[in-house]
Amino acid sequence: MRTLLTTCSLLLFVAPLAAQDLRRGLTDADAVVVGRQIGKKPHDENVVLHRVQVITDVRGAAGQPFVTVLDWPKLGVHNRPSPRQSRLYCLQDVSQQAARLGLPTAEGPYFRMVGWAGSNPLIGAEVEQDPLVRLARLLASAESGAAPGDTANALHTMALGEHTVVRLEAARMLTERGDLRGTLHGLHWSQLMARASGELEDVDYKIALAELCAEQRLDGLLDALAVSLGPTKAPEYARCVGRIGAVLHGEQATEKLAERLRNAGQADDRRMLLLAIGATQTQTALDALSRMDKSDQAVEAAMREHRVARAREASGTRK
């Protein structure tokens, strides 16, 4: 099945907050440490050297009290060390570049920071208790051969936790990793689907859980997600529900959503259900919407969401 994470996340480029990709930084890194920048000096007009004290090694820098991070400030906005702050550093080896620059071996090892968003978070005073460090250690353990079931169970617990970044990253990682997802059992999935349905505040997290459950093709998922369409009031969630419905049920998704629409008592419920129907982009959705009152703003919005020429013509909208 085409990955639903890609299908739904394409809709999130308009979200007000930048995407978090800490998990990608952790897996792409050659070394992961908790560190503090203690010095900075230019090497030449293009390269700046940051001296970073290693507070805790997660992996890849065992026995190293310091590392040097290369920074190219003229290349634009990218991750760079922040002074006097304990942060998680996801680092990639640049020893060959350092050698070409003639940098002394004694001041190594040399790294650069990975570019993934959210991969240089601030760490609390209790380093080993910090949820971000615990996530980093879990992924390091997985890469070193930990049993997939143990990793999946830990990610499941994190995905249901309260730390906003960690739970989002854990849910997305389970979505992306079928080998880990396949070790979870019925109770795990019941808990994840219930949380996906019940979450109302954190829309990005709610969508991540919906995508995770959709990858598993859980029975009753579309109905469970549709329950909170009105209370959530987030168009991006309605769009994701529509896409998930189309992938899981095809042309029948419209009828499943229309059943709830017929009993929708609140204006918000009706508006979001219509938007989800439009987001299925199925022929049955277009036919159903075309039979409705075009002067109704909720219907017009749903027609625009369908994104086909006939829908745009029917709504009188040109994009």
N, C-alpha and C positions, 0 to 999 in steps of 0.2 A: 504494500500500500504506500502511496506517496506520503511522505512525512507531513503530518498535519502541522507540525511546528513551523515549517516553511510556509504552508498555506495560510495560516492565521497570522504569523508574525509579519508577513508582508503588509498587513493592514496597520501595523503599529508605528510606521515611520512618522506619523503625525503626532505621536504621543508627546506630551510636554517634557517628560523626563528621558534622559539618555539611557539607552539599553545597558544592562549590566552583563558583562561577560567574564566575570572573575574565573569561572570554571575553565574557560578557554585559556586564560592566562596561566592558570596553575598547571594545565596539562601541556601547554606549549613550552613552558620554561625549562631551562637546563638546571636552574637552581631556584629554590624558593626559601627566602629568609624573612625574619622580622628584623628590621634594621632601622638605623637612625643616621641621617646625613650629618657628618661632623666637620666637613670641609669641602671647599670648592675652589678650583683654580682653572684658568684657561690653559689649554695646551697650545693652541694656535687660534687664528681668527674663526675657525670653523668648529673646533672641538673643545668642550669643557669637561673636566674631570671632577667627578663627585666622589669623595671618600665616604663610604658608608660603614658604620660600625655594625657588626653582626650581633644582634641581641640573642636571637634564637635561630638555629638552622633547622629548617623543615626537611629539606633534602638538597643535596648537590653542593653544599659548602661546608661540610664537616671539618672542624679544626681550623676554620678561617676566622680570625677575629675581625678582619676588615676585608672589604672588597672595593674595587673602584668601578664606578658606573660611568660609561661614556655617554655624552649628550651632544647632540648636534642642534643647537638652538636656532640656527638659520633655516632648518628644514620645516619649520612650522610648528603648530601645536601638537604636542605629544607628551607622553608621560615623562616626568623628570623628578628626581628626588626633591623632597621638601625638607628644609632645615629644621632640626630640633623636634622632629615628630617621629614617634615610633609607628612605622608602617609595614605592611606586608609588601615585599618586593618579589615580583616574578621576573626572573632575569634570564637572558640568553647570552651564551658565551660569545665573546668577540676577541678571543685571544689572537687570532690571525690578524685582525684589523689593528689590534694594539701593537703587534710586532711590526707591521708595516709602518705604523706611526713612530716607531722607535721608542715606545714606552718601556720603562724599566721593569724587568720581571719581578723585582722585589716589591713593587707596589701593586701587583696583581693579587688574585685573579681579576680579569677584566670582563665586565658584562655590559649589556645594555638592557633597558627595561622593555618588556613586551608592550605592544600597543593596544591591547584589548581594553575597552572601557571598564572601569571599576576594578582593575587588576592591581591597584596600589592603595588599598584602603587603610584608613587609620586604625590602629590597634590599641586596645585598652591597656590599663596598667597591669592587670593580671593576665599576662600573655598566654599562658597555657589554658586558661579558662575562656579566652576570647572565642566566640563562636566562629569567626572567620579563620582563626588559626586551627581550630578543630576540623573545619572543612578542608583546609589545606593538608593537614596531616592525614585525614581520611583518604584523600585522592592520592597522596604520596604512598600510602600503604597499599592502595589498590594497584598502583603502577609497579610496586615491588613484589606483587604476587598474592595479595590477600584474596581470600575466597570471594567470588562474585556475590554469593548470597549474603555474606557479612557486610559487604560494601552496600548492597542494595537495601538491606534492613536499616543500616545507619542513615542512608540517604532518605529513606521513607520517613524515619523519625525526624530528620531535619526538615523535610518538606512539610511536615505538619506542625513545625515549631513556630516560635514567635519572632525570631530575628528576621527582619524583612528581606535582607539581602540573601542570607543563607537559605531560607526556605525557597526563595525564587530560583536560586542557582541549583539547589538539590532537585527541584521539580523538573527544571529544564534538562538537567543531566540525565535523569531517569528517562525523559522523553527521547533523548538522543541515543541512549545506550540500550538497545534491545536485549543485549546479553545480561544486563543487570535487571532490566524490567521483567524479564522472563522468570526470574527467581522469586518474585513477589507472589503472594497467595491471596485467596479470596478476601480475608479480613483486611489486608492491606488496601485492596482496591475499594472495598466498601468505605473505608475511612477516607480515602482520597477523593472519591466521588462525592461523599457527603460534605467534605470541606469545600470542594469546588462549587457545589450548589449553595452552600450556606454563607460563603465569604461575600461580604458586601462592600467592604472599605477599600481593599487593595485590589484594584482591577487588573493590574499586570500579573499579580499572583494568581488571581482567579482564572485568568486566561491560561496561564501556564499549567495550572491543575487540569483545566478542561482539555487542553492539548494532550497532556499526559494520559488522561483517561481515554481519550479518543484513540490514541495509538494502540491501546489495548482492546479497542472495540467493545467496550463494556455494554452489556444489555441495559436498556433504559436510560442511557446517558443523555440523549437529547431531551427527554422529558425532564430529567433532573436539572439540566442546565436551563431549560426554559422556565422553570419555576421562579427563578430569580431575575428574569429579564426586566420586569418592571421595577422592582426595588433597586436594582443596580444602577439604572439610568445612564449607562455608559454606552454610547454608540459602538465603540470598538468591541465591547463584549457581545453586543447583538450581532455584529458582523461575524465574529468568530463562531458564535452559535450557528449562524446560517451556513457558514463554510463547513463546519463539522457535520451538520445535518445533511448537507449535500454529499459529502464523502461517505458517510455511513449509510445513508438511506436513498440517495439519488433523488429521483422525481417524487418519491413518496414523502420526502422531508416536508414539502409544502403542506400536505394534508395533516401531518403530525403537528405542525405548528398551528395550522388553521383550526384544529380541534380546540386548542387553548384559546385562540383568538375569539372563537364564538362565545366563550365563557368569561372573557376578560371584562372585569368590572371597573377597572381604573383606566384613566386616559394614558398614564405612563405604561401600564401593562400592554395596552393596545398598540401604542406607538412603537414600543421596542419589539413586540412580536411581529408587527408589519415590517420593521427594518430587518429583522432576522429572515423573514420570508424573502424579501428582496435580495438579501445577501446570499441566498442559496444559488441564485443565478440559474435556476432551472426553468424549463419551459412551463411546467405546471405553475410555478410562482408567477411568471409573466402573465399567463392566462388568468389566474385568480386576481391579480392586481388590476388587470385591464378591465375586469368586470366591476370594479369598485368605483366610488365617487372620486373623480379626478380633482375635484376642488378641495378635497380633504387633504390638509397639509401632511398628515402622517402617511397617507397613501402616496402622495407625490414624492415624499422622501424615500419611501420604499421603492418606488419606480426608478428613481435616480440611482438607488443602490444596486439595482439589477445590472446596470452598466452594459446594456446592449442597445443597438440603434433603435429598435422598436420601442423599448422602454423610454428612451430619451424623447422620441417623437410623441409618445402617448402623454408624457408629462409636460411637454412643451418646453423642455429644458435643453439647452445646448451647452456641452462642456468643451 
